[in-house]
Amino acid sequence: MGLMMLQLAKAAGAASLSVVDINKGRLEVAERLGADATATDATALDRPQSWETVIDCTGVIPVIEDGLTRVRRGGTFQQFGVAPSAAKASFSPFSVYNDEITIVGSMAVLHSFGRAVDLMAKGVLDADTMLTHSFGLDDFGTALQTFRDGSGRKIRLRPQA
């Protein structure tokens, strides 16, 4: 999802794009897709405390909490990653108020499918790069293990092998 958000931010005119991911393979793809900087830890980047927009694609509470501290004054934090429904994150309401940070939730189902099809048709999203594996339904177990291993980006299941 992060690689798709990278492509969307680039298409929307982002001046520079930094990607943080613990998976070095995804970082290599992010660079091919136009990321200006990549790292496995945000503190390794040049400006880790002053991003105009931070988009969380993980849903991981410590990552969300850290991301909120990296938004610059007047910036935006977008929550796109799915956290467990009972999860709670800690942040400073004073910092949100004082730094005038906008927090936006973004679920991928409201009014998005038609736009997603249009973006794919226009070539904004590089589908060939995103799809790394294709399995028949008979190979569901292998597809699931590939996903769990983190070796694929998007994995397709076909009705027939």
For each residue, the residues with C-beta under 8 A, 3 or more apart:
1: 4 5 57 80 81
2: 5 6 19 21 26 30 55 57 58
3: 6 7 26 29 30 33 129 130 153
4: 1 7 8 125 130
5: 1 2 8 9 55 57 80
6: 2 3 9 10 17 19 30 33 34 35
7: 3 4 10 11 33 34 124 125 126
8: 4 5 11 12 119 124 125
9: 5 6 12 14 17 53 55
10: 6 7 13 14 17 33 34
11: 7 8 119 124
12: 8 9
13: 10
14: 9 10 17 53
15:
16: 36 37
17: 6 9 10 14 34 35 36 37
18: 35 36 37 38 39 45 47 51
19: 2 6 26 27 30 35 37 38 39
20: 38 39 40 41 42 45
21: 2 24 26 27 30 38 40
22: 40
23: 26 27 150
24: 21 27 28 40
25: 28 29 151
26: 2 3 19 21 23 29 30 153
27: 19 21 23 24 30 31 35 38 39 40
28: 24 25 31 32
29: 3 25 26 32 33 129 153
30: 2 3 6 19 21 26 27 33 34 35 38
31: 27 28 34 35 38
32: 28 29 129
33: 3 6 7 10 29 30 126 129
34: 6 7 10 17 30 31
35: 6 17 18 19 27 30 31 38
36: 16 17 18
37: 16 17 18 19 45 46
38: 18 19 20 21 27 30 31 35
39: 18 19 20 27 42 44 45
40: 20 21 22 24 27 44
41: 20 44
42: 20 39 45 48 66 70
43: 48
44: 39 40 41 48
45: 18 20 37 39 42 48
46: 37
47: 18 50 51
48: 42 43 44 45 51 70
49: 69 70 72
50: 47 70 72
51: 18 47 48 54 70 71 72 75
52: 71 72 74 75 76
53: 9 14 71 75 76 77 78
54: 51 67 68 70 71 75 76 77 78
55: 2 5 9 78 80
56: 59 63 64 67 77 78 79 80 81
57: 1 2 5 80 81
58: 2 63 64 81
59: 56 64 81 82 83 84 87
60: 63 64 81 83
61: 64 65 83 87 88 89
62: 65 66
63: 56 58 60 66 67 81
64: 56 58 59 60 61 67 68 79 81 83 89
65: 61 62 68 69 89 90 91
66: 42 62 63 69 70
67: 54 56 63 64 70 71 77
68: 54 64 65 71 77 89 91 95 96 101 103
69: 49 65 66 91 95
70: 42 48 49 50 51 54 66 67
71: 51 52 53 54 67 68 75 76 77 99 101
72: 49 50 51 52 75 99
73: 99 100 101
74: 52 99 100 101
75: 51 52 53 54 71 72 99 101 102
76: 52 53 54 71 101 102 103 104
77: 53 54 56 67 68 71 101 102 103 104
78: 53 54 55 56 104 105 106
79: 56 64 103 104 105 106
80: 1 5 55 56 57 106 108
81: 1 56 57 58 59 60 63 64
82: 59
83: 59 60 61 64 87 89
84: 59 87
85:
86:
87: 59 61 83 84
88: 61
89: 61 64 65 68 83
90: 65
91: 65 68 69 95 96
92: 95 96
93: 96 97
94: 97 98
95: 68 69 91 92 98 99 101
96: 68 91 92 93 99 101 103
97: 93 94 100
98: 94 95
99: 71 72 73 74 75 95 96
100: 73 74 97
101: 68 71 73 74 75 76 77 95 96
102: 75 76 77
103: 68 76 77 79 96
104: 76 77 78 79
105: 78 79
106: 78 79 80
107: 110
108: 80 112
109: 112 113
110: 107
111: 114 115
112: 108 109 115 116
113: 109 116 117
114: 111 117 118
115: 111 112 118 119
116: 112 113 119 120 125
117: 113 114 120 121
118: 114 115 121 122
119: 8 11 115 116 122 124 125
120: 116 117 123 124 125 127
121: 117 118
122: 118 119
123: 120 126
124: 7 8 11 119 120
125: 4 7 8 116 119 120 130
126: 7 33 123 129 130
127: 120 130 131
128: 131
129: 3 29 32 33 126 153
130: 3 4 125 126 127 153 154
131: 127 128 134 153 154 155 156
132: 151 152 153 154 155
133: 143 146 152 155 156
134: 131 155 156 157 158
135: 139 140 142 143 146 155 156 157 158 161
136: 139 157 158 159 160 161
137: 140 157 158 159 160 161
138: 161
139: 135 136 142 143 161
140: 135 137 143 144 157
141: 144 145
142: 135 139 145 146
143: 133 135 139 140 146 147 155 157
144: 140 141 147 148
145: 141 142 148 149
146: 133 135 142 143 149 151 152 155
147: 143 144 150 152 155
148: 144 145
149: 145 146 152
150: 23 147
151: 25 132 146
152: 132 133 146 147 149 155
153: 3 26 29 129 130 131 132
154: 130 131 132
155: 131 132 133 134 135 143 146 147 152
156: 131 133 134 135
157: 134 135 136 137 140 143
158: 134 135 136 137 161
159: 136 137
160: 136 137
161: 135 136 137 138 139 158
